[in-house]
């Protein structure tokens, strides 16, 4: 019984952590990623993506979008890192792979 209780407590703690992560990601989308998509200024978009990623670092689409903005600004090394992170999080992310190849050719 003691082991079952311990397992249950661990499971509940893990669920609480997952719920907290989801809340942070929801906040990142609402407060940062959506605003970054609408930003007319690239520097503002970059700052918003980075702030959102500090809350939700495992969002491959946000890394990809940040990489695109950085590449548009000619910041290829930073863009390359973002595309690599997107691919690390989702290896089948075809658009990120294409952008990464393009950025590497541009350097």
N, C-alpha and C positions, 0 to 999 in steps of 0.2 A: 504494500500500500504506500509506503514511504517513497518508493521509486516512482510509482504512478503519479503521486502528488508532485514530485520533483519534475517529472516530464511534463505534466500539465502546466505547472508554473512557468517552465521554460517556453512552452508553446504559447502561452498567454503573453509573455514578455516579447516574444518574437512577433506576435500579431500586433501588439501595441506599437512596436518599432515600425512595422510595415505600414500601419495606419498613419503614423506620424510622417513617414516618408511621403506617403500619398498626399497628405495635407500640404506638405511643403511644395511638392510638385504642382499641386493645384494652384497654390499661391504664386508659384513661379510663372505658370501659364497666364494667370489672370493679371498679375501685376507687372510682369516683365516681357515674356515671350510675345504675347499679343501686341503689346505696345511697340516692341522692337520691329515687328512686321509692318507696323503703320508709320514708323519713324521716317521722316523725310531727310534727316541728317544721319549719315553713316556713323559718325562718332557716337551719336546718341544710341543708335541701334546696337553698336558694339558694346557700349556700357550696359545697356539693358540686358542683352544676352548674357554677358558675364555675370551680372548680378543675379539673374534667374538661374544660371548654372551653378552659382554658389549654393543655391537652395536645392536644386534638383540636378546634380552632376551626371546622372545616368540617362539623360534625355538625348538620344542620338540625333534627333531631328534638330534640336537647338544647337548642338555642336556643328551640324552640317550647315545650318543657316548662318551661324556666326562665321564659319569658314568661307562661305560665299561672300559675305560682306567684306571680310578681310582681304579676300582675293581681289575683289573689285577695287579695293583701295591700294592694291599692289603690295600688300603685306603677306607675301607668299609663305614665309616660314611659319608665321602664326596660323595661316589658313591651313597649311599642310598638317599641322598638329591637330587642328580641329577635325579635319577630315579623317585623320588616322584614329582619333578618339571615337568618332561616329562609327567607323568600321570595326573598331575593337568591341564596341557595344552591340553592333549588329553587323556581323560579317557579310551578310547578303545585301547590304545597302548599296545597290548598283549606282545610284546617282553620286553617292559619296566617293565611290571608287573612281568614277569618271572624273569628278572634280579633282580628286587627289592626283590622278595621272596628268591632268591638264596643268595643275599648279606646278607639279614637278618639271614639266616641260618649259614652263615660263621662267623658271629660275636660271 
